[in-house]
Amino acid sequence: MQNVSIKGFIYAALSSATFGLAPFFTISLLLAGFSSFEVLAYRWGIASLTLVVFGIMLGETFRINRKDWGTVFILSLLRAATSFSLVIAYQNIASGVASTIHFMYPLAVALAMMGFFGEKRSFAILFAVLVSLSGAGLLSSGKIDFEGGNTTIGLIAAGLSVFFYGGYIVGVRKSRAVQIPSTALTCYVMGLGALFFIIGGCLTGGIRLANDTHTWLNILGLALPATAISNITLVKAIKYIGPTLTSIFGALEPLTAVVIGCLIFNESFTPASAVGMALIITAVTVVVVHEKKKESQS
């Protein structure tokens, strides 16, 4: 049992830490002159192909009911909108701030469940929302703009990513998606997302073929560790230690992004930023633990 838990903790930490690398590879490609559509087309295209290979190796099925395609399409739109809004955020504000704001998505999920699905209102959830908003205020109070970016646009984009991803999570929980094998769902969502970004790229200047080693290393870093491996280890972590502890380990995602932002991109990190980040992580942890207690009592 102890070995199982240790494996779960390792997978959870690996999932969050690798996903936290996404801003580094994304910004590196943006600085190299790639458009948002190009970056995301490469990311989701290569990641989806990798997961297909992984699924085939494990003997997973990719067959889904014809009636499920509408649900998959809507979920892929939400997932694609999440990624696109995050890239816009990275172009305009510090990547660590954008990642920390995005980490507030469990709060959006909890509010959606209370507002649209009749879940009982909870003081703990409402308190956590206020705490997280205070944290976001502290985060945005300092120098958070990316060179040449627009802080307002960046904050709005990061905030939208919270609601888009929250909508995706709720959609997975409360739609026909619960009947679809997880590997198949992830592959189809990523594959359709890649298609959306390829179309967007073709309509806005085209998708160029990367032709140097350094660029391909950034593309593969974004598509494999920060996307494919992150998703695979996430599933394994949930299997070993459950969704609650896995979600708490998710705090490593913004922490990784903040450290990389400070060390590599010279992003500002003040005491107010540290307090704001701590408040958001605390608020999310409160929500996750509260949801776990509610499940155990039902």
KAKAJO-V568441 format. One record per backbone hydrogen bond with DSSP energy under -1.0 kcal/mol. NH is the residue of the N-H (numbers start at 1). CO is the residue of the C=O. Records with the same first field share a line. If there is no record, write none. Layout:
NH = CO / CO
//
This chain:
5 = 1
6 = 2
7 = 3
8 = 4
9 = 5
10 = 6
11 = 7
12 = 8
13 = 9
14 = 10
15 = 11
16 = 12
17 = 13
18 = 14
19 = 15
20 = 16
21 = 18
22 = 19
25 = 21
26 = 22
27 = 23
28 = 24
29 = 25
30 = 26
31 = 27
33 = 30
34 = 29
39 = 35
40 = 36
41 = 37
42 = 38
43 = 39
44 = 40
45 = 41
46 = 42
47 = 43
48 = 44
49 = 45
50 = 46
51 = 47
52 = 48
53 = 49
54 = 50
55 = 51
56 = 52
57 = 53
58 = 54
59 = 56
60 = 55
68 = 65
69 = 66
72 = 68
73 = 69
74 = 70
75 = 71
76 = 72
77 = 73
78 = 74
79 = 75
80 = 76
81 = 77
82 = 78
83 = 79
84 = 80
85 = 81
86 = 82
87 = 83
88 = 84
89 = 85
90 = 86
91 = 87
92 = 89
93 = 89
94 = 144
98 = 94
99 = 95
100 = 96
101 = 97
102 = 98
103 = 99
104 = 101
105 = 102
107 = 104
108 = 104
109 = 105
110 = 106
111 = 107
112 = 108
113 = 109
114 = 110
115 = 111
116 = 112
119 = 113
126 = 122
127 = 123
128 = 124
129 = 125
130 = 126
131 = 127
132 = 128
133 = 129
134 = 130
135 = 131
136 = 132
137 = 133
138 = 134
139 = 135
140 = 136
141 = 138
144 = 142
146 = 92
149 = 146
154 = 150
155 = 151
156 = 152
157 = 153
158 = 154
159 = 155
160 = 156
161 = 157
162 = 158
163 = 159
164 = 160
165 = 161
166 = 162
167 = 163
168 = 164
169 = 165
170 = 166
171 = 167
172 = 168
173 = 169
174 = 170
178 = 175
179 = 176
180 = 177
185 = 181
186 = 182
187 = 183
188 = 184
189 = 185
190 = 186
191 = 187
192 = 188
193 = 189
194 = 190
195 = 191
196 = 192
197 = 193
198 = 194
199 = 195
200 = 196
201 = 197
202 = 198
203 = 199
206 = 201
216 = 212
217 = 213
218 = 214
219 = 215
220 = 216
221 = 217
222 = 218
223 = 219
224 = 220
226 = 221
228 = 223
229 = 224
231 = 227
232 = 228
233 = 229
234 = 230
235 = 231
236 = 232
237 = 233
238 = 234
239 = 235
240 = 236
241 = 237
242 = 238
246 = 242
247 = 243
248 = 244
249 = 245
251 = 248
252 = 249
253 = 250
255 = 251
256 = 252
257 = 253
258 = 254
259 = 255
260 = 256
261 = 257
262 = 258
263 = 259
264 = 260
267 = 261
274 = 270
275 = 271
276 = 272
277 = 273
278 = 274
279 = 275
280 = 276
281 = 277
282 = 278
283 = 279
284 = 280
285 = 281
286 = 282
287 = 283
288 = 284
289 = 285
290 = 286
291 = 287
292 = 288
293 = 289
294 = 290
295 = 291
296 = 292
297 = 293
//
